Amino acid sequence: MCALMVSIWSSSSRASSAWWSSKRPVSAHTSRGRLTRMRPRTLRPIVDYVVVDTPPGFTPLVIATIDLATTVCSVGMLDILSLTDTRLGLDALELMGFPSDHIKLILNRAGSSVGVSDEEVVGFWGREPVIRVPSDREIVRAVNAGTPILIAKPHCEASKALRKLAQQLAQDNS
């Protein structure tokens, strides 16, 4: 199943979420109209943040989402394919004219002993990741239970890293 998750955050109420999904990845692009009608200028008076989790790659849906974005968080991992894909994504964002200071690089499963050093990550990406989310089996358990890690294990290192990212994003947008 291919899904696009949109979370709308407001400081005056709890978060509300909407899932737009397609049972077949080839038809995921049909959700584009719903997203593009949801203009930031329409939502800004009533919410503080809109978080969109897109599928990997630069599909028309992802490009439409980036066109509406103020900040892009790109997540990579410590394998050569992910590091290369992240670099290609950065290059594509640059070609699209997206401001590099509005791109946050996140290293997922950081600290895993897989033979890729921090220096190699910076070498691939051309910059430091803003957040390193450590590898933690509690994340997999939380995902399998359908519970965000921040709720399932609020004091684990991964939750601390994600909280730090949220704080950075809030500071950047204040």
C-alpha positions as CSV (number, residue, x, y, z in Angstrom):
1,M,0.0,0.0,0.0
2,C,1.3,3.4,-0.9
3,A,0.3,6.1,1.5
4,L,0.7,9.8,2.0
5,M,0.2,11.0,5.6
6,V,-0.6,14.6,6.3
7,S,-0.6,15.7,10.0
8,I,-2.0,19.1,10.9
9,W,-0.6,20.5,14.2
10,S,-2.2,23.2,16.2
11,S,-1.0,24.6,19.5
12,S,-4.6,25.1,20.6
13,S,-5.6,21.5,20.1
14,R,-4.3,18.0,19.7
15,A,-2.9,17.0,16.3
16,S,-5.4,15.8,13.7
17,S,-4.3,13.6,10.9
18,A,-5.6,12.6,7.5
19,W,-4.4,9.6,5.5
20,W,-4.6,9.5,1.8
21,S,-3.7,6.2,0.5
22,S,-3.8,4.0,-2.6
23,K,-3.9,0.2,-2.5
24,R,-1.7,0.2,-5.6
25,P,1.4,2.2,-5.7
26,V,0.8,3.0,-9.4
27,S,-2.3,4.9,-8.5
28,A,-0.8,6.9,-5.7
29,H,-0.6,10.0,-7.9
30,T,-4.4,10.3,-7.8
31,S,-4.1,11.8,-4.3
32,R,-2.3,14.8,-5.8
33,G,-5.4,16.9,-6.3
34,R,-6.4,16.6,-2.6
35,L,-3.0,17.8,-1.5
36,T,-2.6,20.6,-4.0
37,R,-6.0,22.0,-3.0
38,M,-4.7,22.1,0.6
39,R,-2.7,25.4,0.2
40,P,-0.5,26.5,3.1
41,R,-2.1,30.0,3.0
42,T,-5.5,28.3,3.7
43,L,-4.1,26.3,6.6
44,R,-1.7,28.8,8.2
45,P,-4.4,30.8,10.0
46,I,-5.7,27.7,11.8
47,V,-2.7,25.4,12.3
48,D,1.0,25.8,13.3
49,Y,2.5,22.9,11.2
50,V,1.6,20.6,8.4
51,V,3.7,17.5,8.2
52,V,3.6,15.5,5.0
53,D,5.3,12.0,4.8
54,T,5.9,11.3,1.2
55,P,7.0,8.1,-0.6
56,P,10.6,8.0,-1.8
57,G,11.5,9.4,-5.2
58,F,10.4,12.5,-7.1
59,T,6.9,11.5,-8.3
60,P,4.5,14.2,-9.4
61,L,2.9,14.0,-5.9
62,V,6.2,14.5,-4.2
63,I,7.1,17.4,-6.4
64,A,3.8,19.1,-5.8
65,T,4.3,18.6,-2.0
66,I,7.8,20.1,-2.2
67,D,6.4,23.1,-4.1
68,L,4.2,23.8,-1.1
69,A,6.9,23.1,1.5
70,T,8.7,25.6,3.6
71,T,11.1,22.9,5.0
72,V,12.1,19.5,3.6
73,C,13.4,16.8,6.0
74,S,15.3,14.1,4.0
75,V,16.0,10.9,5.8
76,G,19.0,8.7,4.9
77,M,20.6,5.6,6.4
78,L,24.1,4.1,6.7
79,D,24.1,2.1,3.5
80,I,25.7,3.1,0.2
81,L,22.4,3.0,-1.7
82,S,20.6,5.3,0.8
83,L,23.5,7.7,1.0
84,T,23.6,7.9,-2.8
85,D,19.8,8.3,-3.1
86,T,19.9,11.1,-0.5
87,R,22.7,12.8,-2.4
88,L,20.7,12.5,-5.6
89,G,17.7,13.9,-3.8
90,L,19.7,16.9,-2.6
91,D,20.8,17.5,-6.2
92,A,17.2,17.3,-7.4
93,L,16.1,19.8,-4.7
94,E,18.9,22.2,-5.8
95,L,17.8,21.9,-9.4
96,M,14.2,22.7,-8.3
97,G,15.5,25.8,-6.6
98,F,14.6,24.7,-3.1
99,P,16.7,26.7,-0.6
100,S,19.4,24.5,0.9
101,D,19.1,26.2,4.3
102,H,15.5,24.8,4.4
103,I,16.6,21.2,3.9
104,K,17.2,19.2,7.1
105,L,19.2,16.0,6.7
106,I,18.4,13.2,9.1
107,L,20.6,10.2,9.6
108,N,18.4,7.2,10.6
109,R,19.9,4.2,12.4
110,A,22.9,6.3,13.3
111,G,25.6,4.6,15.3
112,S,25.0,1.3,13.7
113,S,28.3,-0.5,13.1
114,V,28.0,-1.1,9.3
115,G,31.3,0.2,8.1
116,V,30.3,3.7,7.1
117,S,31.8,6.5,9.2
118,D,30.4,9.9,10.0
119,E,33.1,11.4,7.8
120,E,31.9,9.3,4.9
121,V,28.3,10.4,5.5
122,V,29.3,14.1,5.4
123,G,31.4,13.3,2.3
124,F,28.4,11.8,0.5
125,W,26.0,14.5,1.5
126,G,28.3,17.5,1.5
127,R,27.1,18.5,4.9
128,E,26.4,17.2,8.4
129,P,23.0,15.7,9.3
130,V,21.1,17.9,11.6
131,I,19.9,15.0,13.6
132,R,21.1,11.4,14.1
133,V,18.4,9.0,15.1
134,P,20.0,6.0,16.7
135,S,19.1,2.5,15.8
136,D,16.7,1.1,18.4
137,R,14.6,-2.1,18.2
138,E,12.0,-0.2,20.2
139,I,11.2,1.8,17.0
140,V,10.3,-1.4,15.2
141,R,8.2,-2.6,18.1
142,A,6.4,0.8,18.2
143,V,5.8,0.7,14.5
144,N,4.4,-2.8,14.6
145,A,2.1,-1.8,17.5
146,G,0.9,1.3,15.5
147,T,2.2,3.7,18.2
148,P,4.6,6.5,17.6
149,I,7.9,6.0,19.3
150,L,7.6,9.3,21.1
151,I,4.5,7.9,22.9
152,A,5.6,4.2,23.2
153,K,9.1,5.0,24.6
154,P,9.3,8.8,25.2
155,H,12.7,8.6,27.0
156,C,14.6,6.4,24.6
157,E,17.4,7.9,22.5
158,A,15.4,7.8,19.3
159,S,12.6,9.8,20.9
160,K,15.1,12.3,22.3
161,A,16.5,12.8,18.8
162,L,13.1,13.3,17.2
163,R,12.1,15.7,19.9
164,K,15.3,17.7,19.2
165,L,14.4,17.8,15.5
166,A,10.9,19.1,16.4
167,Q,12.4,21.8,18.5
168,Q,14.8,22.8,15.7
169,L,11.9,23.0,13.2
170,A,9.8,25.0,15.7
171,Q,12.7,27.5,16.2
172,D,13.3,27.8,12.5
173,N,9.7,28.6,11.8
174,S,9.1,31.1,14.7
